[in-house]
Structures are given as structure tokens and as C-alpha cells.
Amino acid sequence: MANTVRKDIRTVVEKFIKTCMDKGVSTDTAFELVEKLAVLIPQKRHDEWMVLANQAIEDAQNKEGAML
């Protein structure tokens, strides 16, 4: 069962990182969000983490628009 949980966690993180990259968020920023997620979610601070994720996406989209 432990292997299944590790595999599921890895799959979720990989999908999250890919989704971030698809939205223009850098890999480094995506990994920073995962690290913050690991701290905030057990503290039941879900809303705070969502604000960080949404801000990262907005920043990435603004940077992309500026480069065009």
C-alpha cells in the first residue's frame, strides 16, 4: 500500500507541475508552490495556498504578455 501511495503522490505532483507549465508558470515556481502546499495544507490553510497558485498563474500570464 505504501508503494501505491507514493506512486499516487508522484503522479499528482507530476500532473500539477505539468499543469503549471501549461499555464506558463516556470518549473521553479511550480516546485515552490508544491513545497508551500506541503506546509499549508496540513495546517488547513487551503485558501492561502490557492491565492499563491492563482497569483503565480497571473504573474506568468502577465510576463508572457509583456514578452509578446
PQR file with spaces between the fields and no chain letter, atoms N, CA, C, O and H, PARSE charges and radii, in Angstrom:
ATOM       1  N    MET     1       0.817   -1.195    0.000 -0.4000 1.5000
ATOM       2  CA   MET     1       0.000    0.000    0.000 -0.0000 2.0000
ATOM       3  C    MET     1       0.863    1.262    0.000  0.5500 1.7000
ATOM       4  O    MET     1       0.523    2.251   -0.649 -0.5500 1.4000
ATOM       5  N    ALA     2       1.974    1.226    0.725 -0.4000 1.5000
ATOM       6  CA   ALA     2       2.851    2.398    0.776 -0.0000 2.0000
ATOM       7  C    ALA     2       3.366    2.752   -0.613  0.5500 1.7000
ATOM       8  O    ALA     2       3.477    3.929   -0.955 -0.5500 1.4000
ATOM       9  H    ALA     2       2.251    0.422    1.253  0.4000 1.0000
ATOM      10  N    ASN     3       3.680    1.735   -1.416 -0.4000 1.5000
ATOM      11  CA   ASN     3       4.142    1.994   -2.781 -0.0000 2.0000
ATOM      12  C    ASN     3       3.057    2.655   -3.608  0.5500 1.7000
ATOM      13  O    ASN     3       3.345    3.528   -4.427 -0.5500 1.4000
ATOM      14  H    ASN     3       3.590    0.778   -1.138  0.4000 1.0000
ATOM      15  N    THR     4       1.808    2.246   -3.404 -0.4000 1.5000
ATOM      16  CA   THR     4       0.685    2.837   -4.132 -0.0000 2.0000
ATOM      17  C    THR     4       0.531    4.301   -3.757  0.5500 1.7000
ATOM      18  O    THR     4       0.313    5.146   -4.624 -0.5500 1.4000
ATOM      19  H    THR     4       1.574    1.537   -2.739  0.4000 1.0000
ATOM      20  N    VAL     5       0.643    4.602   -2.477 -0.4000 1.5000
ATOM      21  CA   VAL     5       0.514    5.989   -2.026 -0.0000 2.0000
ATOM      22  C    VAL     5       1.636    6.837   -2.606  0.5500 1.7000
ATOM      23  O    VAL     5       1.389    7.944   -3.084 -0.5500 1.4000
ATOM      24  H    VAL     5       0.820    3.915   -1.773  0.4000 1.0000
ATOM      25  N    ARG     6       2.859    6.334   -2.571 -0.4000 1.5000
ATOM      26  CA   ARG     6       3.989    7.077   -3.144 -0.0000 2.0000
ATOM      27  C    ARG     6       3.788    7.315   -4.633  0.5500 1.7000
ATOM      28  O    ARG     6       4.068    8.400   -5.144 -0.5500 1.4000
ATOM      29  H    ARG     6       3.059    5.435   -2.183  0.4000 1.0000
ATOM      30  N    LYS     7       3.299    6.291   -5.322 -0.4000 1.5000
ATOM      31  CA   LYS     7       3.055    6.420   -6.759 -0.0000 2.0000
ATOM      32  C    LYS     7       1.965    7.454   -7.018  0.5500 1.7000
ATOM      33  O    LYS     7       2.083    8.268   -7.934 -0.5500 1.4000
ATOM      34  H    LYS     7       3.071    5.410   -4.908  0.4000 1.0000
ATOM      35  N    ASP     8       0.898    7.424   -6.209 -0.4000 1.5000
ATOM      36  CA   ASP     8      -0.183    8.392   -6.369 -0.0000 2.0000
ATOM      37  C    ASP     8       0.307    9.813   -6.109  0.5500 1.7000
ATOM      38  O    ASP     8      -0.038   10.737   -6.846 -0.5500 1.4000
ATOM      39  H    ASP     8       0.801    6.763   -5.465  0.4000 1.0000
ATOM      40  N    ILE     9       1.108    9.988   -5.065 -0.4000 1.5000
ATOM      41  CA   ILE     9       1.644   11.310   -4.752 -0.0000 2.0000
ATOM      42  C    ILE     9       2.516   11.803   -5.897  0.5500 1.7000
ATOM      43  O    ILE     9       2.415   12.955   -6.317 -0.5500 1.4000
ATOM      44  H    ILE     9       1.388    9.238   -4.466  0.4000 1.0000
ATOM      45  N    ARG    10       3.364   10.927   -6.393 -0.4000 1.5000
ATOM      46  CA   ARG    10       4.243   11.310   -7.504 -0.0000 2.0000
ATOM      47  C    ARG    10       3.420   11.708   -8.726  0.5500 1.7000
ATOM      48  O    ARG    10       3.725   12.704   -9.382 -0.5500 1.4000
ATOM      49  H    ARG    10       3.446    9.990   -6.052  0.4000 1.0000
ATOM      50  N    THR    11       2.385   10.939   -9.033 -0.4000 1.5000
ATOM      51  CA   THR    11       1.527   11.230  -10.181 -0.0000 2.0000
ATOM      52  C    THR    11       0.849   12.585  -10.017  0.5500 1.7000
ATOM      53  O    THR    11       0.790   13.369  -10.965 -0.5500 1.4000
ATOM      54  H    THR    11       2.137   10.130   -8.500  0.4000 1.0000
ATOM      55  N    VAL    12       0.343   12.864   -8.830 -0.4000 1.5000
ATOM      56  CA   VAL    12      -0.329   14.137   -8.572 -0.0000 2.0000
ATOM      57  C    VAL    12       0.646   15.300   -8.744  0.5500 1.7000
ATOM      58  O    VAL    12       0.318   16.301   -9.380 -0.5500 1.4000
ATOM      59  H    VAL    12       0.391   12.228   -8.060  0.4000 1.0000
ATOM      60  N    VAL    13       1.837   15.165   -8.179 -0.4000 1.5000
ATOM      61  CA   VAL    13       2.830   16.235   -8.288 -0.0000 2.0000
ATOM      62  C    VAL    13       3.237   16.437   -9.744  0.5500 1.7000
ATOM      63  O    VAL    13       3.346   17.575  -10.203 -0.5500 1.4000
ATOM      64  H    VAL    13       2.103   14.352   -7.663  0.4000 1.0000
ATOM      65  N    GLU    14       3.462   15.350  -10.473 -0.4000 1.5000
ATOM      66  CA   GLU    14       3.832   15.472  -11.886 -0.0000 2.0000
ATOM      67  C    GLU    14       2.738   16.174  -12.682  0.5500 1.7000
ATOM      68  O    GLU    14       3.032   17.034  -13.512 -0.5500 1.4000
ATOM      69  H    GLU    14       3.374   14.426  -10.101  0.4000 1.0000
ATOM      70  N    LYS    15       1.480   15.815  -12.436 -0.4000 1.5000
ATOM      71  CA   LYS    15       0.369   16.456  -13.146 -0.0000 2.0000
ATOM      72  C    LYS    15       0.262   17.929  -12.779  0.5500 1.7000
ATOM      73  O    LYS    15      -0.008   18.771  -13.634 -0.5500 1.4000
ATOM      74  H    LYS    15       1.241   15.117  -11.762  0.4000 1.0000
ATOM      75  N    PHE    16       0.476   18.237  -11.495 -0.4000 1.5000
ATOM      76  CA   PHE    16       0.416   19.630  -11.059 -0.0000 2.0000
ATOM      77  C    PHE    16       1.499   20.457  -11.744  0.5500 1.7000
ATOM      78  O    PHE    16       1.223   21.543  -12.256 -0.5500 1.4000
ATOM      79  H    PHE    16       0.696   17.553  -10.800  0.4000 1.0000
ATOM      80  N    ILE    17       2.729   19.947  -11.756 -0.4000 1.5000
ATOM      81  CA   ILE    17       3.843   20.660  -12.385 -0.0000 2.0000
ATOM      82  C    ILE    17       3.563   20.861  -13.872  0.5500 1.7000
ATOM      83  O    ILE    17       3.803   21.943  -14.408 -0.5500 1.4000
ATOM      84  H    ILE    17       2.953   19.065  -11.340  0.4000 1.0000
ATOM      85  N    LYS    18       3.057   19.827  -14.540 -0.4000 1.5000
ATOM      86  CA   LYS    18       2.740   19.933  -15.970 -0.0000 2.0000
ATOM      87  C    LYS    18       1.653   20.981  -16.202  0.5500 1.7000
ATOM      88  O    LYS    18       1.748   21.779  -17.134 -0.5500 1.4000
ATOM      89  H    LYS    18       2.861   18.948  -14.105  0.4000 1.0000
ATOM      90  N    THR    19       0.627   20.982  -15.362 -0.4000 1.5000
ATOM      91  CA   THR    19      -0.450   21.959  -15.494 -0.0000 2.0000
ATOM      92  C    THR    19       0.084   23.375  -15.310  0.5500 1.7000
ATOM      93  O    THR    19      -0.278   24.286  -16.055 -0.5500 1.4000
ATOM      94  H    THR    19       0.549   20.334  -14.604  0.4000 1.0000
ATOM      95  N    CYS    20       0.948   23.552  -14.314 -0.4000 1.5000
ATOM      96  CA   CYS    20       1.561   24.868  -14.101 -0.0000 2.0000
ATOM      97  C    CYS    20       2.324   25.309  -15.342  0.5500 1.7000
ATOM      98  O    CYS    20       2.187   26.444  -15.798 -0.5500 1.4000
ATOM      99  H    CYS    20       1.242   22.812  -13.710  0.4000 1.0000
ATOM     100  N    MET    21       3.121   24.407  -15.879 -0.4000 1.5000
ATOM     101  CA   MET    21       3.916   24.740  -17.059 -0.0000 2.0000
ATOM     102  C    MET    21       3.014   25.057  -18.249  0.5500 1.7000
ATOM     103  O    MET    21       3.321   25.955  -19.033 -0.5500 1.4000
ATOM     104  H    MET    21       3.232   23.485  -15.509  0.4000 1.0000
ATOM     105  N    ASP    22       1.908   24.332  -18.390 -0.4000 1.5000
ATOM     106  CA   ASP    22       0.958   24.603  -19.472 -0.0000 2.0000
ATOM     107  C    ASP    22       0.350   25.995  -19.340  0.5500 1.7000
ATOM     108  O    ASP    22      -0.030   26.610  -20.337 -0.5500 1.4000
ATOM     109  H    ASP    22       1.659   23.603  -17.753  0.4000 1.0000
ATOM     110  N    LYS    23       0.258   26.493  -18.098 -0.4000 1.5000
ATOM     111  CA   LYS    23      -0.305   27.818  -17.856 -0.0000 2.0000
ATOM     112  C    LYS    23       0.765   28.905  -17.856  0.5500 1.7000
ATOM     113  O    LYS    23       0.477   30.069  -17.574 -0.5500 1.4000
ATOM     114  H    LYS    23       0.567   25.994  -17.288  0.4000 1.0000
ATOM     115  N    GLY    24       2.009   28.518  -18.176 -0.4000 1.5000
ATOM     116  CA   GLY    24       3.080   29.494  -18.293 -0.0000 2.0000
ATOM     117  C    GLY    24       3.911   29.706  -17.040  0.5500 1.7000
ATOM     118  O    GLY    24       4.811   30.546  -17.031 -0.5500 1.4000
ATOM     119  H    GLY    24       2.242   27.573  -18.405  0.4000 1.0000
ATOM     120  N    VAL    25       3.622   28.955  -15.980 -0.4000 1.5000
ATOM     121  CA   VAL    25       4.372   29.077  -14.729 -0.0000 2.0000
ATOM     122  C    VAL    25       5.686   28.319  -14.885  0.5500 1.7000
ATOM     123  O    VAL    25       5.705   27.211  -15.420 -0.5500 1.4000
ATOM     124  H    VAL    25       2.891   28.273  -15.988  0.4000 1.0000
ATOM     125  N    SER    26       6.775   28.906  -14.423 -0.4000 1.5000
ATOM     126  CA   SER    26       8.077   28.249  -14.539 -0.0000 2.0000
ATOM     127  C    SER    26       8.134   27.005  -13.653  0.5500 1.7000
ATOM     128  O    SER    26       7.380   26.876  -12.688 -0.5500 1.4000
ATOM     129  H    SER    26       6.760   29.807  -13.987  0.4000 1.0000
ATOM     130  N    THR    27       9.026   26.113  -13.995 -0.4000 1.5000
ATOM     131  CA   THR    27       9.203   24.886  -13.218 -0.0000 2.0000
ATOM     132  C    THR    27       9.614   25.217  -11.788  0.5500 1.7000
ATOM     133  O    THR    27       9.115   24.610  -10.840 -0.5500 1.4000
ATOM     134  H    THR    27       9.638   26.218  -14.779  0.4000 1.0000
ATOM     135  N    ASP    28      10.523   26.178  -11.630 -0.4000 1.5000
ATOM     136  CA   ASP    28      10.969   26.558  -10.287 -0.0000 2.0000
ATOM     137  C    ASP    28       9.806   27.059   -9.438  0.5500 1.7000
ATOM     138  O    ASP    28       9.668   26.674   -8.277 -0.5500 1.4000
ATOM     139  H    ASP    28      10.928   26.671  -12.400  0.4000 1.0000
ATOM     140  N    THR    29       8.974   27.914  -10.015 -0.4000 1.5000
ATOM     141  CA   THR    29       7.824   28.442   -9.287 -0.0000 2.0000
ATOM     142  C    THR    29       6.844   27.330   -8.950  0.5500 1.7000
ATOM     143  O    THR    29       6.283   27.308   -7.854 -0.5500 1.4000
ATOM     144  H    THR    29       9.086   28.227  -10.958  0.4000 1.0000
ATOM     145  N    ALA    30       6.635   26.414   -9.874 -0.4000 1.5000
ATOM     146  CA   ALA    30       5.725   25.294   -9.627 -0.0000 2.0000
ATOM     147  C    ALA    30       6.220   24.440   -8.461  0.5500 1.7000
ATOM     148  O    ALA    30       5.427   24.036   -7.610 -0.5500 1.4000
ATOM     149  H    ALA    30       7.091   26.432  -10.763  0.4000 1.0000
ATOM     150  N    PHE    31       7.519   24.165   -8.416 -0.4000 1.5000
ATOM     151  CA   PHE    31       8.068   23.381   -7.306 -0.0000 2.0000
ATOM     152  C    PHE    31       7.981   24.151   -5.989  0.5500 1.7000
ATOM     153  O    PHE    31       7.761   23.548   -4.938 -0.5500 1.4000
ATOM     154  H    PHE    31       8.163   24.493   -9.108  0.4000 1.0000
ATOM     155  N    GLU    32       8.149   25.475   -6.032 -0.4000 1.5000
ATOM     156  CA   GLU    32       7.976   26.286   -4.824 -0.0000 2.0000
ATOM     157  C    GLU    32       6.542   26.170   -4.316  0.5500 1.7000
ATOM     158  O    GLU    32       6.312   26.085   -3.110 -0.5500 1.4000
ATOM     159  H    GLU    32       8.327   25.965   -6.885  0.4000 1.0000
ATOM     160  N    LEU    33       5.580   26.167   -5.236 -0.4000 1.5000
ATOM     161  CA   LEU    33       4.180   26.013   -4.839 -0.0000 2.0000
ATOM     162  C    LEU    33       3.935   24.658   -4.191  0.5500 1.7000
ATOM     163  O    LEU    33       3.192   24.564   -3.214 -0.5500 1.4000
ATOM     164  H    LEU    33       5.766   26.237   -6.216  0.4000 1.0000
ATOM     165  N    VAL    34       4.551   23.614   -4.722 -0.4000 1.5000
ATOM     166  CA   VAL    34       4.403   22.276   -4.132 -0.0000 2.0000
ATOM     167  C    VAL    34       4.966   22.274   -2.715  0.5500 1.7000
ATOM     168  O    VAL    34       4.364   21.700   -1.808 -0.5500 1.4000
ATOM     169  H    VAL    34       5.155   23.690   -5.515  0.4000 1.0000
ATOM     170  N    GLU    35       6.116   22.912   -2.523 -0.4000 1.5000
ATOM     171  CA   GLU    35       6.709   22.982   -1.185 -0.0000 2.0000
ATOM     172  C    GLU    35       5.794   23.731   -0.221  0.5500 1.7000
ATOM     173  O    GLU    35       5.613   23.308    0.921 -0.5500 1.4000
ATOM     174  H    GLU    35       6.605   23.379   -3.260  0.4000 1.0000
ATOM     175  N    LYS    36       5.220   24.839   -0.678 -0.4000 1.5000
ATOM     176  CA   LYS    36       4.297   25.601    0.167 -0.0000 2.0000
ATOM     177  C    LYS    36       3.037   24.793    0.445  0.5500 1.7000
ATOM     178  O    LYS    36       2.489   24.839    1.546 -0.5500 1.4000
ATOM     179  H    LYS    36       5.367   25.182   -1.605  0.4000 1.0000
ATOM     180  N    LEU    37       2.585   24.054   -0.559 -0.4000 1.5000
ATOM     181  CA   LEU    37       1.416   23.194   -0.395 -0.0000 2.0000
ATOM     182  C    LEU    37       1.650   22.183    0.720  0.5500 1.7000
ATOM     183  O    LEU    37       0.768   21.945    1.545 -0.5500 1.4000
ATOM     184  H    LEU    37       3.031   24.017   -1.454  0.4000 1.0000
ATOM     185  N    ALA    38       2.829   21.596    0.742 -0.4000 1.5000
ATOM     186  CA   ALA    38       3.155   20.586    1.747 -0.0000 2.0000
ATOM     187  C    ALA    38       3.102   21.158    3.162  0.5500 1.7000
ATOM     188  O    ALA    38       2.872   20.419    4.119 -0.5500 1.4000
ATOM     189  H    ALA    38       3.546   21.790    0.072  0.4000 1.0000
ATOM     190  N    VAL    39       3.311   22.453    3.300 -0.4000 1.5000
ATOM     191  CA   VAL    39       3.262   23.093    4.614 -0.0000 2.0000
ATOM     192  C    VAL    39       1.846   23.578    4.945  0.5500 1.7000
ATOM     193  O    VAL    39       1.355   23.364    6.053 -0.5500 1.4000
ATOM     194  H    VAL    39       3.498   23.054    2.523  0.4000 1.0000
ATOM     195  N    LEU    40       1.202   24.225    3.988 -0.4000 1.5000
ATOM     196  CA   LEU    40      -0.079   24.883    4.258 -0.0000 2.0000
ATOM     197  C    LEU    40      -1.268   23.930    4.350  0.5500 1.7000
ATOM     198  O    LEU    40      -2.152   24.138    5.182 -0.5500 1.4000
ATOM     199  H    LEU    40       1.600   24.398    3.088  0.4000 1.0000
ATOM     200  N    ILE    41      -1.311   22.905    3.527 -0.4000 1.5000
ATOM     201  CA   ILE    41      -2.470   22.004    3.514 -0.0000 2.0000
ATOM     202  C    ILE    41      -2.651   21.274    4.847  0.5500 1.7000
ATOM     203  O    ILE    41      -3.773   21.228    5.350 -0.5500 1.4000
ATOM     204  H    ILE    41      -0.593   22.736    2.852  0.4000 1.0000
ATOM     205  N    PRO    42      -1.595   20.701    5.443 -0.5600 1.5000
ATOM     206  CA   PRO    42      -1.799   20.057    6.748  0.2800 2.0000
ATOM     207  C    PRO    42      -2.283   21.037    7.825  0.5500 1.7000
ATOM     208  O    PRO    42      -2.910   20.634    8.804 -0.5500 1.4000
ATOM     209  N    GLN    43      -1.985   22.317    7.632 -0.4000 1.5000
ATOM     210  CA   GLN    43      -2.441   23.343    8.569 -0.0000 2.0000
ATOM     211  C    GLN    43      -3.854   23.824    8.222  0.5500 1.7000
ATOM     212  O    GLN    43      -4.381   24.739    8.853 -0.5500 1.4000
ATOM     213  H    GLN    43      -1.475   22.644    6.836  0.4000 1.0000
ATOM     214  N    LYS    44      -4.451   23.197    7.219 -0.4000 1.5000
ATOM     215  CA   LYS    44      -5.796   23.539    6.736 -0.0000 2.0000
ATOM     216  C    LYS    44      -5.887   24.997    6.267  0.5500 1.7000
ATOM     217  O    LYS    44      -6.886   25.681    6.489 -0.5500 1.4000
ATOM     218  H    LYS    44      -4.022   22.453    6.706  0.4000 1.0000
ATOM     219  N    ARG    45      -4.814   25.447    5.614 -0.4000 1.5000
ATOM     220  CA   ARG    45      -4.762   26.802    5.072 -0.0000 2.0000
ATOM     221  C    ARG    45      -4.885   26.735    3.553  0.5500 1.7000
ATOM     222  O    ARG    45      -4.074   27.307    2.825 -0.5500 1.4000
ATOM     223  H    ARG    45      -4.002   24.892    5.434  0.4000 1.0000
ATOM     224  N    HIS    46      -5.920   26.022    3.085 -0.4000 1.5000
ATOM     225  CA   HIS    46      -6.130   25.777    1.660 -0.0000 2.0000
ATOM     226  C    HIS    46      -6.305   27.073    0.867  0.5500 1.7000
ATOM     227  O    HIS    46      -5.724   27.238   -0.206 -0.5500 1.4000
ATOM     228  H    HIS    46      -6.579   25.558    3.677  0.4000 1.0000
ATOM     229  N    ASP    47      -7.108   27.983    1.403 -0.4000 1.5000
ATOM     230  CA   ASP    47      -7.388   29.225    0.683 -0.0000 2.0000
ATOM     231  C    ASP    47      -6.117   30.030    0.443  0.5500 1.7000
ATOM     232  O    ASP    47      -5.934   30.620   -0.622 -0.5500 1.4000
ATOM     233  H    ASP    47      -7.580   27.849    2.274  0.4000 1.0000
ATOM     234  N    GLU    48      -5.250   30.047    1.436 -0.4000 1.5000
ATOM     235  CA   GLU    48      -3.993   30.788    1.317 -0.0000 2.0000
ATOM     236  C    GLU    48      -3.139   30.214    0.190  0.5500 1.7000
ATOM     237  O    GLU    48      -2.523   30.958   -0.573 -0.5500 1.4000
ATOM     238  H    GLU    48      -5.398   29.568    2.301  0.4000 1.0000
ATOM     239  N    TRP    49      -3.109   28.893    0.093 -0.4000 1.5000
ATOM     240  CA   TRP    49      -2.325   28.261   -0.960 -0.0000 2.0000
ATOM     241  C    TRP    49      -2.931   28.544   -2.328  0.5500 1.7000
ATOM     242  O    TRP    49      -2.201   28.787   -3.290 -0.5500 1.4000
ATOM     243  H    TRP    49      -3.609   28.289    0.713  0.4000 1.0000
ATOM     244  N    MET    50      -4.249   28.516   -2.424 -0.4000 1.5000
ATOM     245  CA   MET    50      -4.907   28.791   -3.710 -0.0000 2.0000
ATOM     246  C    MET    50      -4.605   30.209   -4.180  0.5500 1.7000
ATOM     247  O    MET    50      -4.431   30.438   -5.377 -0.5500 1.4000
ATOM     248  H    MET    50      -4.842   28.319   -1.643  0.4000 1.0000
ATOM     249  N    VAL    51      -4.541   31.157   -3.256 -0.4000 1.5000
ATOM     250  CA   VAL    51      -4.182   32.531   -3.613 -0.0000 2.0000
ATOM     251  C    VAL    51      -2.776   32.558   -4.208  0.5500 1.7000
ATOM     252  O    VAL    51      -2.541   33.231   -5.212 -0.5500 1.4000
ATOM     253  H    VAL    51      -4.683   30.970   -2.284  0.4000 1.0000
ATOM     254  N    LEU    52      -1.841   31.829   -3.597 -0.4000 1.5000
ATOM     255  CA   LEU    52      -0.469   31.766   -4.114 -0.0000 2.0000
ATOM     256  C    LEU    52      -0.432   31.154   -5.515  0.5500 1.7000
ATOM     257  O    LEU    52       0.271   31.651   -6.395 -0.5500 1.4000
ATOM     258  H    LEU    52      -2.031   31.282   -2.782  0.4000 1.0000
ATOM     259  N    ALA    53      -1.183   30.085   -5.718 -0.4000 1.5000
ATOM     260  CA   ALA    53      -1.215   29.420   -7.023 -0.0000 2.0000
ATOM     261  C    ALA    53      -1.818   30.341   -8.082  0.5500 1.7000
ATOM     262  O    ALA    53      -1.278   30.466   -9.181 -0.5500 1.4000
ATOM     263  H    ALA    53      -1.755   29.681   -5.003  0.4000 1.0000
ATOM     264  N    ASN    54      -2.923   30.975   -7.754 -0.4000 1.5000
ATOM     265  CA   ASN    54      -3.565   31.886   -8.709 -0.0000 2.0000
ATOM     266  C    ASN    54      -2.663   33.074   -9.032  0.5500 1.7000
ATOM     267  O    ASN    54      -2.617   33.524  -10.177 -0.5500 1.4000
ATOM     268  H    ASN    54      -3.361   30.873   -6.861  0.4000 1.0000
ATOM     269  N    GLN    55      -1.944   33.584   -8.029 -0.4000 1.5000
ATOM     270  CA   GLN    55      -1.027   34.705   -8.254 -0.0000 2.0000
ATOM     271  C    GLN    55       0.118   34.289   -9.173  0.5500 1.7000
ATOM     272  O    GLN    55       0.529   35.061  -10.039 -0.5500 1.4000
ATOM     273  H    GLN    55      -1.981   33.219   -7.099  0.4000 1.0000
ATOM     274  N    ALA    56       0.630   33.083   -8.989 -0.4000 1.5000
ATOM     275  CA   ALA    56       1.717   32.589   -9.847 -0.0000 2.0000
ATOM     276  C    ALA    56       1.254   32.486  -11.297  0.5500 1.7000
ATOM     277  O    ALA    56       1.996   32.835  -12.215 -0.5500 1.4000
ATOM     278  H    ALA    56       0.295   32.457   -8.285  0.4000 1.0000
ATOM     279  N    ILE    57       0.032   32.010  -11.502 -0.4000 1.5000
ATOM     280  CA   ILE    57      -0.514   31.899  -12.859 -0.0000 2.0000
ATOM     281  C    ILE    57      -0.702   33.287  -13.467  0.5500 1.7000
ATOM     282  O    ILE    57      -0.355   33.517  -14.625 -0.5500 1.4000
ATOM     283  H    ILE    57      -0.571   31.727  -10.756  0.4000 1.0000
ATOM     284  N    GLU    58      -1.252   34.202  -12.682 -0.4000 1.5000
ATOM     285  CA   GLU    58      -1.465   35.565  -13.177 -0.0000 2.0000
ATOM     286  C    GLU    58      -0.133   36.236  -13.528  0.5500 1.7000
ATOM     287  O    GLU    58      -0.020   36.891  -14.564 -0.5500 1.4000
ATOM     288  H    GLU    58      -1.534   34.015  -11.741  0.4000 1.0000
ATOM     289  N    ASP    59       0.865   36.072  -12.670 -0.4000 1.5000
ATOM     290  CA   ASP    59       2.187   36.649  -12.941 -0.0000 2.0000
ATOM     291  C    ASP    59       2.783   36.069  -14.219  0.5500 1.7000
ATOM     292  O    ASP    59       3.361   36.797  -15.026 -0.5500 1.4000
ATOM     293  H    ASP    59       0.772   35.540  -11.829  0.4000 1.0000
ATOM     294  N    ALA    60       2.643   34.771  -14.398 -0.4000 1.5000
ATOM     295  CA   ALA    60       3.187   34.117  -15.595 -0.0000 2.0000
ATOM     296  C    ALA    60       2.493   34.632  -16.850  0.5500 1.7000
ATOM     297  O    ALA    60       3.141   34.864  -17.870 -0.5500 1.4000
ATOM     298  H    ALA    60       2.174   34.179  -13.742  0.4000 1.0000
ATOM     299  N    GLN    61       1.191   34.809  -16.777 -0.4000 1.5000
ATOM     300  CA   GLN    61       0.453   35.295  -17.941 -0.0000 2.0000
ATOM     301  C    GLN    61       0.809   36.746  -18.244  0.5500 1.7000
ATOM     302  O    GLN    61       0.888   37.134  -19.410 -0.5500 1.4000
ATOM     303  H    GLN    61       0.664   34.620  -15.949  0.4000 1.0000
ATOM     304  N    ASN    62       1.025   37.549  -17.206 -0.4000 1.5000
ATOM     305  CA   ASN    62       1.436   38.942  -17.423 -0.0000 2.0000
ATOM     306  C    ASN    62       2.820   39.008  -18.043  0.5500 1.7000
ATOM     307  O    ASN    62       3.064   39.823  -18.932 -0.5500 1.4000
ATOM     308  H    ASN    62       0.961   37.234  -16.259  0.4000 1.0000
ATOM     309  N    LYS    63       3.729   38.155  -17.581 -0.4000 1.5000
ATOM     310  CA   LYS    63       5.090   38.125  -18.127 -0.0000 2.0000
ATOM     311  C    LYS    63       5.053   37.684  -19.586  0.5500 1.7000
ATOM     312  O    LYS    63       5.773   38.227  -20.424 -0.5500 1.4000
ATOM     313  H    LYS    63       3.530   37.493  -16.859  0.4000 1.0000
ATOM     314  N    GLU    64       4.210   36.695  -19.885 -0.4000 1.5000
ATOM     315  CA   GLU    64       4.091   36.198  -21.256 -0.0000 2.0000
ATOM     316  C    GLU    64       3.560   37.290  -22.169  0.5500 1.7000
ATOM     317  O    GLU    64       4.043   37.456  -23.289 -0.5500 1.4000
ATOM     318  H    GLU    64       3.626   36.254  -19.204  0.4000 1.0000
ATOM     319  N    GLY    65       2.564   38.037  -21.694 -0.4000 1.5000
ATOM     320  CA   GLY    65       2.009   39.125  -22.486 -0.0000 2.0000
ATOM     321  C    GLY    65       3.018   40.228  -22.728  0.5500 1.7000
ATOM     322  O    GLY    65       3.032   40.839  -23.797 -0.5500 1.4000
ATOM     323  H    GLY    65       2.172   37.901  -20.784  0.4000 1.0000
ATOM     324  N    ALA    66       3.868   40.490  -21.736 -0.4000 1.5000
ATOM     325  CA   ALA    66       4.881   41.529  -21.876 -0.0000 2.0000
ATOM     326  C    ALA    66       5.943   41.125  -22.893  0.5500 1.7000
ATOM     327  O    ALA    66       6.510   41.983  -23.570 -0.5500 1.4000
ATOM     328  H    ALA    66       3.857   39.994  -20.868  0.4000 1.0000
ATOM     329  N    MET    67       6.217   39.832  -23.004 -0.4000 1.5000
ATOM     330  CA   MET    67       7.232   39.367  -23.949 -0.0000 2.0000
ATOM     331  C    MET    67       6.728   39.412  -25.380  0.5500 1.7000
ATOM     332  O    MET    67       7.531   39.498  -26.309 -0.5500 1.4000
ATOM     333  H    MET    67       5.757   39.135  -22.454  0.4000 1.0000
ATOM     334  N    LEU    68       5.416   39.357  -25.581 -0.4000 1.5000
ATOM     335  CA   LEU    68       4.871   39.416  -26.934 -0.0000 2.0000
ATOM     336  C    LEU    68       4.981   40.831  -27.405  0.5500 1.7000
ATOM     337  O    LEU    68       4.584   41.140  -28.529 -0.5500 1.4000
ATOM     338  H    LEU    68       4.764   39.287  -24.826  0.4000 1.0000
